[in-house]
Amino acid sequence: MNPETFVCQLTPQIPAAIATLAIRGRKAIEIITSMFQFPVPGGKRQQLAEMRVYYATWSAASDSTGEEQVVICRSSEWQVEVHCHGGKAICEALLQEMVDRGAKRISAQEWPSDLVGSPSVQAERALQKAPTDLAASVLLDQLNGALGAALEGLEELLKSAAVAKSTADQEPILREIDSLIATGEFGQHLCRGWRIVLAGPPNVGKSSLINALVGQEKLIVHDQPGTTRDWTESGAVIGGWPVQLTDTAGIRQSEDEIETAGVNKAKELVHSSDLLVLVVDATQGWQPIHDELASVDVRRLVCWNKMDEARMEPIASDGRLPSTLASCVGQPGIQELLRSIEEQLFADAPSPGNAVPFCAEQVSGLALARTFVERGHHSKASDCIAVIRGQG
């Protein structure tokens, strides 16, 4: 154990309802019991038992911050977590007093861990980047061992299969691996979000739709075709999950070099999207460019826009694609568009407590293990899982 005592703010340093501070080292318990008043017999001399929650108060040295109520948990022999109000002033005051009492302040990224490389530690780091409560709740399940337990069970199955030297029972193993890989496709978006690309001909209302979806006028809109020459991204939350809404240049033939560059970039973004929203002007109908977009091998959703002006029923050339109706005038249909996006992207969201791989390395490691299982190399597959668990 390093003789130094470290302190840091584990949660992002932004205004929030609750913040988590952590102190670790040989002086951690001494600093906490001397700083806080515990409303139980023993007061400041309270001996903190591991994995038990305590309520305490802290009084600032000056009148600028006042008295703060906190929740304290001793998570290991030399580590204590302090959960307090998430305002910057109170966090800084608490951290500074811990430093004044002998702790060394470090960043959350520098926070020491006894489980380097394990899914729990990777989840702890990912939690610092989680942009929404729902994303954080999934990562918290992995921090608490959901993924680690699933991987441990899978490794035991592989070890047993290796000892038996039989491929007769590998189908259950493959199903377990496939289930984790499929869930990992969802998990890898928890921190970076899902990219939703709106594409179509010029002047179909892509920018207006994004403004309506994010609830503010972020993008310039005009009835002149070709107003959007470049692509823009707007962060948003849909159904509790983080997304990036990408507005693209209207796709058409043009002799303007700048507009042509924007069109080429739009086509590139379409192919890399997690969900492509084909925007159709309901007053103009389905265009040839929509046929081209409908053939792209990504999730697709048709949005018939400007329904407030339409005088005909929307008919797509490809009726197999899910579609929705919308208008940015008074915003009828925007809620339906949001629901359709949720159905396309989040219908398979994991249930609470489920194991969810959330790093590309975890998913690629599982894919490699699957290849070894198919070839009957259960021992090598077990080694792959051990590496993912941080045990290899």
N, C-alpha and C positions, 0 to 999 in steps of 0.2 A: 504494500500500500504506500503510495506516495505520501510523504509526511505533510505536504501542503494541503490546505483546505480550499476548495474551489467553490465559487458561487456563480450562478448565471440565471438568466431568464429563459426558460425552456420554450415558452410560447412566443409567437412573433411580437416584436416590439411595436405594436400598433394599438390604438385605443380599442378596448374590448371590455366585455362585462366582467370576465374573470381572467387572471393571469396566473401562471405557475412559475414559481422561483424554486431553485434547487440548490442545496448546499451539501458538499461531500468532502469528507476528510476527518482526521482525528479530532479536530476542534468543532466539528459540525454540531454535535449534541450540546456541547458547552455554550456555543454561540446562541443556539435557538432557545435553550432554557434560560439564558440570561437576558435575552431580548424581549421575550413574550411573557405575559401574565396568563396563567392557566386557571380558569375558574373551577378548580377542583382542589381537594386537600393536597397540600404540598406546594401550591402556587408555582413560583418560578423554579422551585426545586423538583418539579415534576419529572419523573423518570419516564422517558418515552418508550413505550413498548413497540416492537416492530409490527407493521401492517395494521396499526390501530389509528383511528381518526381522532384528533383532538381539536377542540375549539379554543381559541386564545385571542387575546387582545394585545395590541402594540400601541404605545404612546410615543409620539414624536418628541424629539428633544426641543423643538420649537413649536409654536402655535400654528405654523403654516399648514401642517398636514393633519393635526389632530389625532384622534384615536381611531385605530383601524382594527376591525374584526377579521380574523383569518381562520382558515382550516389547515391543520398541520398533520402530516403523515410521515412517520419514519419508515421509509421503504426498504432500508437495509441497515446493517450494523452501523455504517458510517455515513449514511445519506438520509436527508430529510427534505421533503417537499413542502412548500408553503403556498397555499392557494389564497389569493387576495383579490381585491378589486383591480380591474385591468387598466386603470388610469396610469398615464406615464409618470405623474408626480409621485404617486404612492409607491409604485414599483421601484423607481429610482431611489426614493428615500430608504426603503427597506434594504435594497442591495447595498447602498452606501454604508448603512450601519453595520451590515455584515462584514463589509470590507474594513471598516474602522475597527472592528473587533478581531481582525486577523485573517480574514478570508481573502483569496485572490480572485478577482473577477475575470471570467473568460466568456467567450461567445458560446452559443448553443452548439455550433458546429465543432467546437473544441472539447465539448463535454466528454469526459472519460467514460468508457464502458468496459464491462467485463465480458461482453458477448459480441466482440467485434466480428462483423460479417453475418451474424445471425439475422433471420427475418425480423425478430423483435427490434433489434437495433436499427435495421434499415427502415422499419416502420416508424421508429422514434424520429429519425431524421426526416422522413417523408412528411410526418405530421406537421413539421415546422413550415411546410410549403402548402399544406392543404388549404384550398381557397374557400371551401364551404363546410358547414357543419356535417352534412351527410358524408362528404368525402372523408372528413376527419373521423367520423364514427366507424367507417369501414377500416381505416388504417389503425384505429385504436383497438379494434378486434384483433388485428394482426400483432400489434404491440403486446397484447395480452395473451398471445400464444396460439391463436386459431390456425394460422398457416404453419407454424412450427409443429403443432400436434399432428396436422394432416400429413406433413412431410415425414415426420417420424414414423407414423403408421405405414406410409408408403414404403419407406426404407426397410421396415421390418418384413413387409410382404415380399420385397425383392430379395432380401437375404434368405428368407425361407425358400423362395423359388430357386435361388442359386444352390442351396444345399440339396434340394430335391432333384435338381438337374432335369427338370421336366418343363415342357412348354404347354402342357395340357391345361394349366390353370392361368394362363397369362391374359386371357380376355378380361377378367375383373381388374387386373392391374392396368391394362390399357385403358379401360373405361375410367378408372380413377385418375390416370394421368391426363386423359383427354378432357375430363371435367375441370381439372385445375387449369389446363391451358386455355380452355374456353373462358373461364372466369378471369384469367389473367389478361385477356383482351380488354375486358372491362376495367380491371384494376390498374392498368398502365395509364389510364386517363384521369385517375383521381387527382393528380397534381397539375398535369398540363392541360386538362380539359379536353372536350371534344370539339373538333373544328367543323362548323356548319357553314358550307359555302352556298351562297345564293348566286345563281347564274341564269342567264337568258339573253335575249336580244336587248338592244338599247331601249331605254324609256319604258320598261315594263314595271318599274316601281321597286327595284331591289333596295335602293337606299332608303326609300320611305318605309319599306317593311322593316328594315333593321332599326330605324328610328322608333317605330312603333313597338318593336319587340323589346328594346332596351329602355323604352319609356322616356327618351329625351332626344332632342335634335342634335345628333352627333355628326351626321353626314349632310353635305350640301345636296339639295334636290332641285331639279329644274325640268321643265317639260321639253327642253331641247335634248334630242338624243346625243349620247356620247359625253354627257356631263362628267361621269366617272371615268377617268383615264387610267387610274392606278387602282390597286387593291387596298382595302383598309380592313382592320380587324377591331372588333368591339367585344370586350369581355362582358359576360352576362351569366346569370344563373337561371337554369330552366329545370323545374321540378326538384330543386335542391342540388343539382349537379352543375359543375363549372363547364361553360362552353365558350368558344370563340366564334362570333358571328363574322363571317368574311364577306364583304361586298366586293364584287368584281366588275370590271369594265364590261359594257354590253358587247356581246359577241356578234360581230358582223365583218364583212369585207370592207377594208378602208385603205385609202392611199396615204393617210396621215401616219407617219412613222411612229409618233408617240402613241396614238390610239392603237396601232397594230401591235406595239410592244405590250400594251395593256391587255389586249385580247389574248395574246400568246400566254401571258402570265395567268390570265383567268383560266385558260384551258389546263395549264399545269396545276393550278390549285384545285380544280374540279377533280382531277385524278387522285389527289392526295387527301381528299376530304373524308371525314367520318360520316357525313350526311350531305348529300347534294340536294338542294332545294331548287327545282326547275321552276322559275317564275314565269308565268304566262299572263300576258295582258288579255283579260277576258273580253275586251272590246275588239281585239285583233284576232284572237284565236291561236291555235297551235301552229307554230312555224316550223320550217325544215330544220332550223338549228336545234329545236327541241327534240327532234328524232335523234340527232347526233348526241345530245346530252343524255338522252334516255338510254343509250347503249353503253354508257360508261359503267364499269364494273365496280360500283360502290353502292352503298345504301342510297335510295332515291325517293324523293317526295315531290309531287307536283303541287304547286300553289297557284291557283287561279286568282290573280290580283285584279283590283279595280272593279269588283263585282257591283259596286254602287252605280257604275256607268254601263254595265253590260246589258245587251238586249237579246242575248241568245244563251242557250244552255251550253256550258262548257263540255266539249267533246275532245278527248285526247286521241292521238293516233295509237297510242299504246295504253289501253285501258287497264293493263295489269298493274300499273304503278299506283300506289296509294295517293290520293289527292285530297286537297282541302280548298275551301273558298275563303277569300279575304278581301278586305278593303281598308285602306289607311284613312279614309274619310269617316270620322267617328269611330274608327277601328272595329267595325263589326267583323267577326271572324278571326281576330288576332288570338283570342283565347283558344279557338279551335285549332289554329296553326300551332300554338304552343303544345296543345295536347297531342297533336299528330307527331310533333318532333319527339316528345316524350315516348310515345309508343314505338317510334323507330329506333331510338337510341337506348332507352332505359327500361324496356320491358323485362329484360333479364337481369336487372340489378340484384346483387346478392342480398340474401336475407341476413339480419343481424346475427353475428356469431359465426358466419361462414368463413372458411379459409379462402383468401383471395390473394394470389400472386399479384404484385404491383410494380415489379421492376422488369425491364427487358431481359436482364440476366437470368432472373428466375424462370421466365417463360422459355427462353432459349435452352436453359439447362434441362427443363422438363421435356422439351422437344427432343433433345439429344438422348435423354434417358429412354424416351419412347422408342427411338430408333434402335437402341441396344436391346430393348425388350423384344421387339419384332424379330431381331436376329438371334434371340435366345441367350444374349449376354447379360443375364440378370445381375451378376456381380458388378459389371461395369456400370449398369444402370443405377445400382445402389450407390456406387461411388459418386455419380452425378448428383443424386439427391443429397448425399452427405455434404457435397460442396455448397449446394444451395442453402443447407441448414447452417453453414459456417463451421462444419465439423471436418471438412475434407482437407 
